[in-house]
C-alpha cells in the first residue's frame, strides 16, 4: 500500500476465488486451537509461505495494525488477509468462515455444560477445567509481558510508569471489572500526555478513577451492551474480556453462577477460533441459543467494521504517534488486568480438590511451558476421574 493510492491493491496480486477463500478460512476456523499465536502461524503458513498470496512484510504490517485495534486481533488479521485477496466480499466471507466453526462448537458444548441437570462426569469435567482457568489467565499475562516491557523504554521513569499502569489494571480487574475499559483508556491517555509534555515541567499524569454507574439495562439490551463492550471497547483481546464479562454475567444480571462462568472461559480456550467466543456462552446462559448467536454477532461486528473501514489506511494508523503512545500506556494495564482477573476467577472455586488442580496447571503452563489447551484437558480429565470415583463435584 502507498500513500498516493491507499485504496488500490498491487497489480500483480492474484484474484483468489471466493470459493477458495471460503474453503481455506473454514479449515482455519476448524483447526485453530490454541488462540492468537496459532491463528497467526496458520495464516502466515497459508497466505505467505504456501500460497504466496501476501508478501511477508505486508503480513507483518497487518499483524501490527490489527494489534492497534480493540477486539480480537487474530480474528481481525484473518479478516484483513481475506480483504487483501478479494476486497469487502472476501473479508466478510473469510471472517465468517473463520469464526463460525468455533461458534457452532462452543454453543453445542454450552448446551451440555450449562444444562439444568448435567451428568456427573460433565460436572466433573467442568469443575476440573474451571479450576485451571486462573492459571491460564496468569499464563496469558506472562506471555504478553516481554514485548510490552521492551516497548515502554529502558529509562527508570518509563519502567515505573509501566509498573504503575500494570498495577492499576490488576486492581481494576480484581475490583471494578465492569469499568475496566475506562481504566485502560485512562492509562493510554496518560501516556500520551506524558510523551507530549515539554521539558519545562513534569507531566500532570493523573489516572482518573471511574465514578458513577452505567444505566442498568434489562433483557436483550443488557446482553447487547455486554457483547458490544467485548467487541468494540476491549483493548488486548483474549483474557482481557474476562473481567469485563464476569461482573455483568454473574453479579449484575445473574445469568450464570461463578463456577459456570469458569466453564465458559474454559470452553473459550479449548474450542477453535478466538477466545472472544466465550461471550457466546454468556449469551446462551442469558437467552438460550438465540442469545448466544446475538452476543457473538454483536461482539464480532466491530472487528469486521474496523477492517473494512480502516484496512486501506493501516499504514497511516501504524505511523500515528498518538496511537503508539496510547498503546504503550494501555498495554501494561491490559497485562495487569489479565493477571488480576485470576483473583475473582479463583474466588469462584468451590471444592477443595480444585486447589491442587489449579497448582498443577500453574506448574504445567508456567513452570513446564506446556500448552494451555492440554492443561485444560488434563484438568478436565482429573475432574471426570474424581466424579466417577464419587468425590463431590
Helices and strands as residue ranges (DSSP letters): H 18-31, H 36-44, I 45-50, H 56-66, H 73-113, H 120-152, H 156-175, G 177-179, H 180-196, H 219-232, H 240-246, I 247-252, H 258-270, G 275-277, H 278-310, G 311-313, H 314-319, H 321-347, H 353-362, I 363-367, H 372-388
